[in-house]
Amino acid sequence: MKQAKIKVRGRVQGVFFRSHARENAQALGLTGYAENLPNGEVEILVQGEEDNIKKFLDWCKAGPPSSDVREVEYAWEEPTQKHEGFETY
């Protein structure tokens, strides 16, 4: 199992980015969370197979049609706890 922490910048709040992220993550068999940050970014943590995380990262770079993704920053991490589902905060 792999884990990546992702920060997405641009017009990504108020455009259902997190709910679309949850749908895409679940379709790829990934777990974790997506959370709005006070600075307007969305932070996402995903766990699962590396190939599926890479597909998810590709989706993050485009986002849903109503978003305007300007930048995606991510880092591979060692999982510290196992997430059972995909939550949005």
FENLIN-V126240 format. One record per backbone hydrogen bond with DSSP energy under -1.0 kcal/mol. NH is the residue of the N-H (numbers start at 1). CO is the residue of the C=O. E is the energy in kcal/mol with one decimal. If there is no record, write none. Layout:
NH & CO & E
NH & CO & E
This chain:
2 & 48 & -2.7
4 & 46 & -2.3
5 & 75 & -2.4
6 & 44 & -3.6
7 & 73 & -3.1
8 & 42 & -2.7
9 & 71 & -3.1
11 & 68 & -2.1
12 & 10 & -1.5
20 & 16 & -2.0
21 & 17 & -2.5
22 & 18 & -2.4
23 & 19 & -2.1
24 & 20 & -2.5
25 & 21 & -2.9
26 & 22 & -2.8
27 & 23 & -2.1
28 & 24 & -1.4
29 & 26 & -1.3
30 & 25 & -3.0
31 & 47 & -2.0
32 & 85 & -2.9
33 & 45 & -2.0
34 & 87 & -1.8
35 & 43 & -2.9
37 & 41 & -2.9
40 & 37 & -2.0
42 & 8 & -1.9
43 & 35 & -2.9
44 & 6 & -3.0
45 & 33 & -2.4
46 & 4 & -2.4
47 & 31 & -2.4
48 & 2 & -2.1
53 & 49 & -2.1
54 & 50 & -2.4
55 & 51 & -1.8
56 & 52 & -2.2
57 & 53 & -2.6
58 & 54 & -1.9
59 & 55 & -1.9
60 & 56 & -2.6
61 & 57 & -1.6
62 & 59 & -1.3
63 & 59 & -3.8
67 & 64 & -1.9
68 & 11 & -1.7
70 & 9 & -3.0
71 & 9 & -1.6
73 & 7 & -2.8
75 & 5 & -1.9
77 & 3 & -2.6
87 & 32 & -2.3
89 & 34 & -2.6
